[in-house]
């Protein structure tokens, strides 16, 4: 929509260059670009049982306890770092560095024949730049987008808008105006934001969401910060405001010491089932430092329980804010330190025992039922198998003793690219069988057919060492892996490199997903060998639960280090330990 500048406010007034009114320390920029198939041959038997032996949980513990790093086939052991488990923050990055894939080639840049100006241009210079432009897009749209992307100076952007207005009888398009607003917000030119806001308020009854977001972000630290709350109300008339909108308004309210408004907005955000930004939490803790207010303190403790219940982790800066707040509470004598948790589950700082990662009997049964209902079966539709095959598998499990280790045969076979898959699987199973473990190998029927990667004689040896179940080739074996492990009891572990994220996503709610991840961390074994013939070793599995927790006189809070990239399926390895002096 075009916008005629002269009818609203004088052009020189709008594009004046005024002193910067800061938006507050560390204020973030906003990146805005307004832009029956089941067929089984009944006469054939597709599962195999080895001779029953007593379950041997001690052997599993021994294998895991002896975990060590192996380098280039050398079995000399190095001291294992405390963050070497499969789900440790940064572990995926390390694995990708050890197994580099082909780098993506950058897309070729679009040749437009021009460079962004570094200083304001006059009308003739803009005319010349447009003549040189070889792009297919509209020149004004392209150049303003590039300015926003490259955070050009306000003065250069003003000269563009002055040129556009002069060519169009004072008319500047809405998109160009919003991109200029973005630069004003990025460069913290609050007085310029206010000028654009006054024009938009007079000209438009409604803005699109990007315009609202920029105006709110630009106004919250100014004298007109309450106008940002009015804009938030305008958004509510047509949609639920974003978490970013709420964060900006909460930050502004705290900056202007309107605590009640900040807490009301926070509660409103939660009522919309939105998860607050971590910097929103941090702002409340920073404001609460040295504040003598029990009601406010209780609300901060509620935030810590919210982090626990939603399995959220503070960043390093936020962790420092939490530590500072605790240590500032009058008369409480809290002392904080940054530390790690030992493999035994004891805090290296205070020596307290961290919560166990193992599920209660009730949680265990609940999760087992959910795996069947929501991962294998979804309503009347079987996601990963057929009703007949599921019944066959359940009958198979009833005829077996509880297993010690369940193995994803296809996955393990592919762990060592230079080794034939059936040979790799046989080598791993052979080593485990020496420990008198009750083993189950899950695979697919094609693994028993002679093939360059799957030799029949090697698979027959596997079947003598372990119980085996071969699913239909069209079935997924991961759900069987999960169910067999859960069905065998809390002692049973499973082996696969698959992180099982798809199966976790099938679970119906966050609580169940968190329960699944908690169980997974304590039961999934990661093979460390570089070769299947080398001595079998596993990374240690976690014995403690990585969540915010308290005993009343202590708090233990896992947090993300600034320089460590943690994926969503990983957990932090650094902890903030807080305890009261006695």
C-alpha positions as CSV (number, residue, x, y, z in Angstrom):
1,X,0.0,0.0,0.0
2,X,1.5,3.4,-1.0
3,X,1.8,6.0,1.7
4,X,1.8,9.7,0.9
5,X,4.2,11.5,3.3
6,X,3.2,15.2,2.9
7,X,-0.4,14.5,3.9
8,X,0.7,13.2,7.3
9,X,3.9,14.9,8.4
10,X,6.6,17.1,6.8
11,X,9.2,15.1,5.0
12,X,12.2,16.9,6.5
13,X,10.8,16.4,10.0
14,X,10.3,12.6,9.4
15,X,13.8,12.0,8.1
16,X,15.7,14.2,10.5
17,X,18.8,12.9,12.1
18,X,18.3,13.0,15.8
19,X,20.4,11.7,18.7
20,X,20.1,8.1,19.7
21,X,18.0,7.1,22.7
22,X,19.4,3.8,23.7
23,X,17.2,0.7,23.7
24,X,19.0,-0.9,26.6
25,X,22.2,-3.0,26.9
26,X,22.4,-6.1,24.8
27,X,19.2,-5.3,23.0
28,X,18.8,-7.9,20.2
29,X,18.2,-7.2,16.6
30,X,15.1,-8.6,14.9
31,X,15.7,-10.4,11.7
32,X,12.7,-9.4,9.6
33,X,12.2,-10.2,6.0
34,X,8.8,-8.9,5.1
35,X,8.8,-11.8,3.3
36,X,-3.7,-55.9,3.9
37,X,-0.3,-55.2,2.6
38,X,1.0,-57.7,5.2
39,X,2.1,-60.9,3.7
40,X,3.7,-63.6,5.8
41,X,4.3,-67.2,4.7
42,X,2.8,-69.2,7.5
43,X,4.9,-72.2,6.9
44,X,8.1,-70.4,7.6
45,X,9.4,-69.5,11.1
46,X,10.9,-66.0,11.2
47,X,12.1,-65.9,14.8
48,X,14.7,-67.9,16.6
49,X,15.4,-68.6,20.3
50,X,18.7,-69.4,21.8
51,X,19.0,-71.5,24.9
52,X,17.7,-69.8,27.9
53,X,20.2,-68.5,30.5
54,X,19.7,-66.4,33.6
55,X,19.7,-62.7,33.1
56,X,23.1,-61.1,33.7
57,X,22.8,-57.5,34.6
58,X,26.3,-57.4,36.2
59,X,27.9,-58.1,32.9
60,X,26.1,-55.1,31.3
61,X,27.3,-52.9,34.1
62,X,30.9,-54.1,33.7
63,X,30.8,-53.5,29.9
64,X,29.5,-49.9,30.4
65,X,31.9,-49.2,33.3
66,X,34.9,-50.1,31.1
67,X,33.9,-47.5,28.5
68,X,36.9,-45.7,27.0
69,X,38.0,-43.9,23.9
70,X,39.7,-45.9,21.2
71,X,41.9,-44.1,18.7
72,X,42.9,-45.5,15.3
73,X,42.5,-49.1,16.5
74,X,44.7,-48.5,19.5
75,X,43.1,-50.0,22.6
76,X,45.1,-48.0,25.0
77,X,42.7,-46.2,27.3
78,X,42.3,-42.5,27.9
79,X,40.5,-41.0,30.9
80,X,36.9,-40.5,29.9
81,X,35.7,-37.0,30.1
82,X,32.6,-36.3,32.2
83,X,30.6,-35.2,29.2
84,X,31.3,-38.2,26.9
85,X,27.9,-39.9,27.1
86,X,25.8,-40.3,24.0
87,X,23.4,-37.4,24.8
88,X,25.9,-34.9,26.1
89,X,25.8,-31.4,24.8
90,X,28.1,-31.1,21.8
91,X,28.4,-34.9,21.3
92,X,26.6,-34.7,17.9
93,X,28.9,-32.0,16.7
94,X,31.9,-34.1,17.7
95,X,30.5,-37.1,15.8
96,X,29.9,-35.1,12.7
97,X,33.5,-33.8,12.9
98,X,34.8,-37.3,13.1
99,X,32.6,-38.4,10.1
100,X,32.6,-35.3,7.9
101,X,30.1,-35.3,5.1
102,X,30.4,-33.4,1.8
103,X,30.1,-29.7,2.5
104,X,27.2,-28.0,0.9
105,X,28.3,-25.7,-1.9
106,X,27.2,-22.1,-1.4
107,X,24.5,-20.9,-3.8
108,X,25.8,-18.6,-6.5
109,X,25.3,-15.0,-5.8
110,X,22.8,-13.1,-7.9
111,X,24.7,-10.6,-10.2
112,X,22.9,-7.3,-10.0
113,X,25.8,-5.1,-11.3
114,X,25.6,-2.8,-8.2
115,X,27.1,-2.5,-4.7
116,X,25.3,-1.1,-1.7
117,X,26.3,2.6,-1.2
118,X,28.2,3.3,2.0
119,X,27.2,6.9,2.2
120,X,24.0,8.9,1.3
121,X,23.4,9.5,-2.4
122,X,21.8,12.4,-4.1
123,X,19.0,12.0,-6.7
124,X,21.4,11.8,-9.7
125,X,23.5,9.1,-8.0
126,X,20.5,7.0,-7.2
127,X,19.3,7.4,-10.9
128,X,22.7,6.2,-12.1
129,X,22.6,3.2,-9.6
130,X,19.2,2.2,-10.9
131,X,20.5,2.3,-14.5
132,X,23.3,0.0,-13.6
133,X,20.9,-2.5,-11.8
134,X,20.7,-5.8,-13.7
135,X,18.4,-7.7,-11.4
136,X,14.9,-8.9,-12.2
137,X,13.3,-7.5,-9.1
138,X,12.0,-4.0,-8.6
139,X,15.1,-1.9,-7.9
140,X,13.7,0.0,-4.8
141,X,12.5,-3.3,-3.3
142,X,15.8,-5.0,-3.9
143,X,18.0,-2.2,-2.6
144,X,15.9,-1.7,0.6
145,X,15.9,-5.4,1.3
146,X,19.7,-5.5,0.9
147,X,20.0,-2.5,3.2
148,X,18.0,-4.2,5.9
149,X,20.0,-7.4,5.5
150,X,23.3,-5.6,5.7
151,X,22.2,-3.2,8.4
152,X,23.1,-0.1,6.3
153,X,23.3,3.3,8.0
154,X,20.2,5.3,8.7
155,X,21.5,8.2,6.6
156,X,21.9,6.0,3.5
157,X,18.4,4.6,4.0
158,X,17.0,8.1,4.4
159,X,18.6,9.2,1.1
160,X,16.9,6.3,-0.7
161,X,13.5,7.2,0.7
162,X,14.0,10.9,-0.1
163,X,14.8,9.9,-3.7
164,X,11.7,7.6,-3.9
165,X,9.5,10.3,-2.5
166,X,10.8,12.9,-4.9
167,X,10.1,10.6,-7.8
168,X,6.5,9.7,-6.6
169,X,5.1,13.0,-5.4
170,X,5.9,12.2,-1.8
171,X,4.6,8.7,-1.9
172,X,6.7,6.0,-0.2
173,X,5.5,2.4,-0.2
174,X,4.6,0.6,3.0
175,X,7.3,-2.0,2.6
176,X,10.1,0.6,2.2
177,X,8.8,2.4,5.3
178,X,8.9,-0.8,7.3
179,X,12.4,-1.7,6.2
180,X,13.5,1.7,7.2
181,X,11.8,1.1,10.6
182,X,13.7,-2.1,10.9
183,X,17.0,-0.2,10.5
184,X,15.9,2.4,13.0
185,X,15.2,-0.4,15.6
186,X,18.5,-2.2,14.8
187,X,20.5,1.0,15.2
188,X,18.5,2.0,18.3
189,X,17.4,5.3,16.8
190,X,14.4,5.6,19.1
191,X,13.4,9.1,18.1
192,X,13.2,7.9,14.5
193,X,11.1,5.0,15.6
194,X,8.7,7.3,17.3
195,X,8.4,9.5,14.1
196,X,7.6,6.5,12.0
197,X,5.1,5.3,14.7
198,X,3.3,8.6,14.7
199,X,2.9,8.4,10.9
200,X,1.7,4.8,10.8
201,X,-0.7,5.5,13.7
202,X,-2.3,8.4,11.8
203,X,-2.4,6.6,8.4
204,X,-3.2,3.0,9.2
205,X,-5.9,1.4,11.3
206,X,-4.1,-2.0,11.2
207,X,-0.6,-3.1,10.5
208,X,0.7,-6.5,9.5
209,X,2.5,-8.5,12.3
210,X,6.0,-7.5,11.2
211,X,5.2,-3.8,11.5
212,X,3.6,-4.3,15.0
213,X,6.6,-6.3,16.1
214,X,9.1,-3.7,15.0
215,X,7.2,-0.8,16.6
216,X,6.8,-2.7,19.9
217,X,10.5,-3.5,19.9
218,X,11.4,0.1,19.1
219,X,9.1,1.7,21.7
220,X,9.5,-0.3,24.8
221,X,12.6,1.6,26.1
222,X,11.3,5.0,25.2
223,X,9.0,7.5,27.0
224,X,6.2,6.1,24.8
225,X,6.6,2.5,26.1
226,X,3.0,2.2,27.1
227,X,2.0,2.7,23.5
228,X,3.7,-0.6,22.9
229,X,1.1,-2.1,25.2
230,X,-1.6,-0.5,23.1
231,X,-0.1,-2.1,20.0
232,X,-0.1,-5.4,21.8
233,X,-3.8,-5.0,22.4
234,X,-4.3,-4.3,18.7
235,X,-2.6,-7.6,17.8
236,X,-4.9,-9.4,20.2
237,X,-7.9,-8.3,18.2
238,X,-6.9,-10.4,15.3
239,X,-4.4,-13.0,16.6
240,X,-2.4,-14.2,19.6
241,X,0.7,-12.1,20.0
242,X,4.0,-13.8,19.5
243,X,6.3,-14.8,22.4
244,X,8.6,-12.1,21.0
245,X,5.9,-9.5,21.4
246,X,5.3,-10.5,25.0
247,X,9.0,-10.6,25.8
248,X,9.5,-7.0,24.5
249,X,6.6,-5.7,26.5
250,X,7.7,-7.5,29.7
251,X,11.3,-6.2,29.2
252,X,9.9,-2.7,28.8
253,X,7.7,-2.9,31.8
254,X,10.6,-4.1,34.0
255,X,12.9,-1.4,32.5
256,X,10.3,1.2,33.6
257,X,9.8,-0.6,37.0
258,X,6.2,-1.5,36.4
259,X,6.5,-4.9,38.0
260,X,2.7,-5.7,38.2
261,X,2.3,-5.1,34.4
262,X,5.4,-7.4,33.8
263,X,4.0,-10.3,35.8
264,X,0.5,-9.9,34.3
265,X,1.9,-10.1,30.8
266,X,4.0,-13.1,31.8
267,X,0.9,-14.9,33.2
268,X,-1.1,-14.0,30.0
269,X,1.7,-15.5,28.0
270,X,1.5,-18.8,30.0
271,X,-2.3,-18.7,29.7
272,X,-1.9,-18.8,25.9
273,X,0.3,-22.0,26.4
274,X,3.2,-20.2,25.0
275,X,6.7,-21.0,26.3
276,X,8.5,-17.8,27.3
277,X,11.9,-16.9,25.9
278,X,14.8,-17.6,28.3
279,X,15.7,-13.9,28.2
280,X,12.3,-13.2,29.6
281,X,13.1,-15.3,32.6
282,X,16.5,-13.8,32.9
283,X,15.0,-10.3,33.0
284,X,12.9,-11.2,36.0
285,X,15.9,-12.6,37.8
286,X,18.0,-9.5,37.0
287,X,15.3,-7.2,38.2
288,X,14.9,-9.2,41.5
289,X,18.5,-8.9,42.5
290,X,18.7,-7.2,46.0
291,X,14.9,-6.8,46.0
292,X,13.3,-7.5,49.4
293,X,10.0,-8.9,48.3
294,X,8.9,-12.4,49.3
295,X,6.1,-12.5,46.8
296,X,8.5,-11.6,44.0
297,X,11.0,-14.3,45.2
298,X,8.3,-17.0,45.2
299,X,7.5,-16.1,41.6
300,X,11.1,-16.6,40.7
301,X,11.1,-20.0,42.3
302,X,8.0,-20.8,40.3
303,X,10.0,-20.0,37.2
304,X,12.7,-22.5,38.2
305,X,9.9,-25.2,38.6
306,X,8.6,-24.2,35.2
307,X,12.1,-24.8,33.7
308,X,12.1,-28.2,35.4
309,X,8.6,-29.3,34.3
310,X,9.3,-28.2,30.7
311,X,12.8,-29.5,30.6
312,X,14.3,-26.1,29.7
313,X,17.9,-25.2,30.3
314,X,19.2,-21.7,31.1
315,X,22.0,-20.3,29.0
316,X,25.3,-19.4,30.7
317,X,24.4,-15.7,31.1
318,X,21.0,-16.7,32.6
319,X,22.7,-19.1,35.0
320,X,24.9,-16.3,36.2
321,X,21.8,-14.2,36.8
322,X,20.2,-17.0,38.9
323,X,23.4,-17.4,40.9
324,X,23.5,-13.6,41.5
325,X,19.9,-13.5,42.6
326,X,20.2,-16.3,45.1
327,X,23.4,-14.8,46.6
328,X,21.6,-11.4,47.0
329,X,18.7,-12.8,49.0
330,X,18.9,-11.0,52.4
331,X,19.6,-13.3,55.4
332,X,19.6,-16.6,53.4
333,X,23.3,-17.0,52.8
334,X,23.1,-18.9,49.5
335,X,26.4,-19.8,47.9
336,X,26.6,-20.8,44.2
337,X,29.3,-22.5,42.1
338,X,29.6,-23.8,38.6
339,X,30.4,-27.5,38.5
340,X,29.8,-30.9,36.9
341,X,28.1,-34.1,38.0
342,X,30.2,-37.2,38.5
343,X,29.2,-40.4,36.7
344,X,28.1,-41.8,40.0
345,X,25.4,-39.0,40.1
346,X,27.1,-37.0,42.9
347,X,27.6,-33.2,42.5
348,X,31.3,-32.4,42.3
349,X,30.6,-29.2,44.1
350,X,28.6,-30.1,47.2
351,X,28.6,-33.9,47.1
352,X,24.8,-34.3,47.1
353,X,23.2,-37.0,45.0
354,X,21.3,-35.9,41.9
355,X,17.9,-37.4,41.1
356,X,18.0,-40.8,39.6
357,X,17.2,-41.1,35.9
358,X,15.4,-44.5,36.4
359,X,11.7,-44.5,36.1
360,X,9.3,-45.5,38.9
361,X,7.3,-48.7,38.4
362,X,4.3,-46.6,37.6
363,X,6.1,-44.5,35.1
364,X,7.6,-47.6,33.5
365,X,4.2,-49.3,32.9
366,X,2.7,-46.0,31.7
367,X,5.5,-45.6,29.1
368,X,5.3,-49.2,27.9
369,X,1.6,-48.8,27.2
370,X,2.2,-45.5,25.4
371,X,4.9,-47.0,23.1
372,X,2.3,-49.6,22.0
373,X,-0.6,-47.2,21.7
374,X,1.1,-44.2,20.1
375,X,4.3,-45.4,18.4
376,X,3.3,-48.8,17.1
377,X,-0.4,-48.3,16.9
378,X,-2.2,-45.0,16.3
379,X,-6.0,-45.4,16.7
380,X,-7.1,-48.0,14.2
381,X,-4.1,-47.4,12.0
382,X,-0.9,-49.4,12.5
383,X,2.0,-47.0,12.0
384,X,5.0,-49.4,11.7
385,X,3.6,-52.9,11.3
386,X,0.4,-54.9,11.0
387,X,-1.9,-56.3,13.7
388,X,-0.9,-59.9,12.7
389,X,2.8,-59.2,13.0
390,X,2.4,-57.4,16.3
391,X,0.5,-60.4,17.7
392,X,3.3,-62.6,16.4
393,X,5.9,-60.5,18.2
394,X,3.9,-60.4,21.4
395,X,3.6,-64.2,21.3
396,X,7.4,-64.4,20.7
397,X,8.2,-62.2,23.7
398,X,6.0,-64.3,26.0
399,X,8.0,-67.4,25.0
400,X,11.3,-65.7,25.9
401,X,13.0,-64.9,29.2
402,X,13.6,-61.2,30.0
403,X,16.5,-59.9,27.8
404,X,19.6,-58.1,29.0
405,X,20.3,-56.3,25.7
406,X,18.1,-55.8,22.6
407,X,20.1,-55.1,19.4
408,X,18.9,-53.3,16.3
409,X,20.5,-55.7,13.9
410,X,20.2,-53.7,10.7
411,X,21.6,-50.6,12.5
412,X,24.5,-52.3,14.1
413,X,25.4,-54.0,10.9
414,X,25.8,-50.6,9.2
415,X,27.9,-49.1,12.0
416,X,31.2,-50.1,10.3
417,X,31.1,-49.1,6.6
418,X,34.3,-51.1,5.7
419,X,33.0,-54.3,7.1
420,X,30.3,-56.6,5.7
421,X,27.1,-56.0,7.6
422,X,26.4,-59.6,8.7
423,X,30.1,-59.9,9.8
424,X,29.9,-56.7,11.8
425,X,26.7,-57.9,13.5
426,X,28.2,-61.3,14.2
427,X,31.3,-59.8,15.7
428,X,29.3,-57.6,18.1
429,X,26.9,-60.4,19.1
430,X,29.8,-62.8,19.6
431,X,31.5,-60.5,22.1
432,X,28.3,-59.9,24.0
433,X,27.5,-63.6,24.1
434,X,30.8,-64.3,26.0
435,X,29.4,-62.4,28.9
436,X,26.5,-64.8,29.3
437,X,24.0,-62.2,28.4
438,X,20.4,-62.9,27.2
439,X,20.4,-61.2,23.8
440,X,17.7,-60.3,21.3
441,X,18.6,-59.3,17.8
442,X,15.8,-57.6,15.8
443,X,16.0,-57.4,12.1
444,X,14.2,-57.8,8.8
445,X,13.5,-60.9,6.7
446,X,15.9,-59.8,3.9
447,X,18.8,-60.2,6.4
448,X,18.4,-64.0,6.2
449,X,18.6,-64.0,2.4
450,X,22.1,-64.6,0.8
451,X,23.4,-61.2,-0.2
452,X,26.8,-59.5,-0.7
453,X,26.2,-57.7,2.7
454,X,24.3,-60.5,4.4
455,X,25.8,-63.9,4.3
456,X,23.6,-66.8,5.3
457,X,26.2,-68.7,7.3
458,X,27.1,-65.7,9.4
459,X,23.4,-65.0,10.2
460,X,23.0,-68.6,11.2
461,X,25.8,-68.1,13.7
462,X,24.1,-65.0,15.0
463,X,20.9,-67.1,15.5
464,X,22.8,-69.6,17.6
465,X,24.2,-66.9,19.9
466,X,21.0,-64.8,20.4
467,X,17.3,-64.9,20.1
468,X,16.2,-63.3,16.8
469,X,13.1,-61.8,15.4
470,X,12.9,-60.8,11.8
471,X,10.1,-58.5,10.9
472,X,8.6,-58.0,7.5
473,X,10.7,-55.9,5.2
474,X,8.1,-53.3,5.0
475,X,7.8,-53.0,8.8
476,X,9.9,-50.7,11.0
477,X,11.9,-52.5,13.6
478,X,12.5,-49.6,16.0
479,X,9.1,-49.8,17.7
480,X,9.8,-53.6,18.3
481,X,13.2,-52.6,19.8
482,X,11.5,-50.2,22.2
483,X,8.8,-52.5,23.2
484,X,11.1,-55.5,23.7
485,X,13.4,-53.5,25.9
486,X,10.6,-52.1,28.0
487,X,8.9,-55.5,28.3
488,X,12.1,-57.1,29.6
489,X,12.3,-54.7,32.6
490,X,14.4,-51.8,33.9
491,X,17.7,-53.7,33.7
492,X,17.5,-54.2,29.9
493,X,19.5,-52.0,27.6
494,X,19.3,-51.5,23.8
495,X,21.8,-50.8,21.1
496,X,21.2,-48.6,18.1
497,X,22.7,-45.4,16.7
498,X,19.3,-44.1,15.9
499,X,18.2,-41.3,18.2
500,X,14.6,-42.3,17.9
501,X,13.3,-38.7,17.5
502,X,10.5,-39.8,15.1
503,X,9.2,-42.2,17.7
504,X,9.4,-39.6,20.5
505,X,7.4,-37.2,18.3
506,X,4.6,-39.8,18.0
507,X,4.0,-39.5,21.8
508,X,1.0,-37.3,22.6
509,X,2.3,-34.7,25.0
510,X,5.4,-33.1,26.4
511,X,5.2,-35.0,29.7
512,X,5.2,-38.4,28.0
513,X,8.0,-37.3,25.6
514,X,10.1,-36.1,28.5
515,X,9.5,-39.5,30.2
516,X,10.6,-41.3,27.1
517,X,13.8,-39.3,26.8
518,X,14.6,-39.8,30.4
519,X,14.2,-43.6,29.9
520,X,16.2,-43.5,26.7
521,X,19.2,-41.7,28.2
522,X,19.5,-44.4,30.9
523,X,19.1,-47.4,28.6
524,X,20.6,-46.7,25.1
525,X,24.1,-48.1,24.7
526,X,26.5,-46.4,22.3
527,X,29.3,-48.5,20.9
528,X,32.6,-46.8,20.9
529,X,34.6,-49.2,18.8
530,X,36.2,-48.1,15.6
531,X,36.2,-51.7,14.4
532,X,33.8,-54.6,15.3
533,X,36.7,-56.9,16.1
534,X,38.3,-54.6,18.7
535,X,37.3,-55.1,22.3
536,X,33.7,-54.1,22.8
537,X,33.2,-50.9,24.8
538,X,30.3,-48.6,25.4
539,X,30.0,-45.0,26.4
540,X,28.6,-44.7,29.9
541,X,24.9,-44.2,30.3
542,X,23.5,-41.5,32.6
543,X,22.5,-42.5,36.1
544,X,21.1,-39.1,37.0
545,X,18.3,-36.9,35.6
546,X,19.4,-33.7,33.9
547,X,16.6,-31.3,35.1
548,X,16.4,-28.4,37.5
549,X,16.0,-29.9,41.0
550,X,15.9,-28.8,44.6
551,X,16.1,-30.4,48.1
552,X,15.0,-27.2,49.8
553,X,18.4,-26.1,51.0
554,X,20.1,-26.8,47.6
555,X,19.4,-26.3,44.0
556,X,21.1,-28.0,41.0
557,X,20.5,-26.4,37.6
558,X,21.9,-27.7,34.4
559,X,22.8,-24.9,31.9
560,X,24.0,-24.5,28.4
561,X,27.6,-23.2,27.9
562,X,27.9,-20.3,25.5
563,X,30.4,-21.9,23.1
564,X,28.8,-25.4,23.0
565,X,26.2,-26.2,20.4
566,X,23.5,-28.4,22.0
567,X,20.9,-30.1,19.9
568,X,17.4,-30.7,21.2
569,X,18.1,-34.4,21.9
570,X,21.2,-33.6,24.0
571,X,21.4,-32.4,27.6
572,X,23.9,-29.9,29.2
573,X,27.0,-31.2,31.0
574,X,27.6,-28.1,33.2
575,X,25.6,-27.4,36.3
576,X,25.0,-24.5,38.7
577,X,25.1,-25.8,42.3
578,X,23.4,-23.6,44.9
579,X,23.4,-24.4,48.6
580,X,22.7,-22.5,51.8
581,X,25.5,-22.0,54.3
582,X,24.9,-23.5,57.7
